[in-house]
């Protein structure tokens, strides 16, 4: 179980493959296993770094609010300790928020940037949804929060076709997401705002959004696309908030193709 001490906490990570490094940053209540469908394909040509942010999975969960800049600092120090000077960065949802702070604070560490179903700031709509999740966690723990979140995260077809898998995921999610950690992660995400700094992002950037994303609808990806000069927007049809899980083959093809174009800047 590989862990490294970073900023006075232990972060769990997994590193495999060879080539330029690709870092995957988890969504709010994900752990490294949330990128299961990416590891085999990406590790054929890349060195894949997955890790659990503080408050997630097998990493430490100090009882404090986890800010996005704090997560970004954690990742920078983790990469330094692993001897990784530069990497492509892929972030989903809250991981995409962290990725924005990471590239703004440490631009020299990023090759290409991939932002998946995320946003540049938390407005009234997103604040309401995240606050609902916090209240659900306070009332019924991680299991109730999971039930509340499912319609926001996955498309209708995926929910209909994967009831048994989602039931198994609920058990795992409850085990890896203690109540206080979920609340601390969610409260930290409420303060995310990079909207006025998007023009500072100079790295090649791909923005991916699931067509049926209810949690962070397409309009937020379009705002990112408009704010980051030269960025590309890719829409994955029939997918909800997590195309890396719902449509892994299409997701992998799009991201790997984009990284191949820009691999020279991360080696």
Secondary structure, 3 states (H helix, E strand, C coil): CCEEEECCEEEEEEEEECCEEEEEECCCCCCHHHHHHHHHHHCCCEEEEEECCCCCCCCCCCCCCCCHHHHHHHHHHHHHHCCCCCEEEEEECHHHHHHHHHHHHCHHHEEEEEEECCCCECCHHHHHHHHHHHHHHHHHHHHHHHHHHHHHHCCHHHHHHCHHHHHHHHHHHHHHCCHHHHHHHHHHHCCCECHHHHHHCCCCEEEEEECCCCCCCHHHHHHHHHHCCCCEEEEECCCCCCHHHHCHHHHHHHHHHHHHHHHHHHC
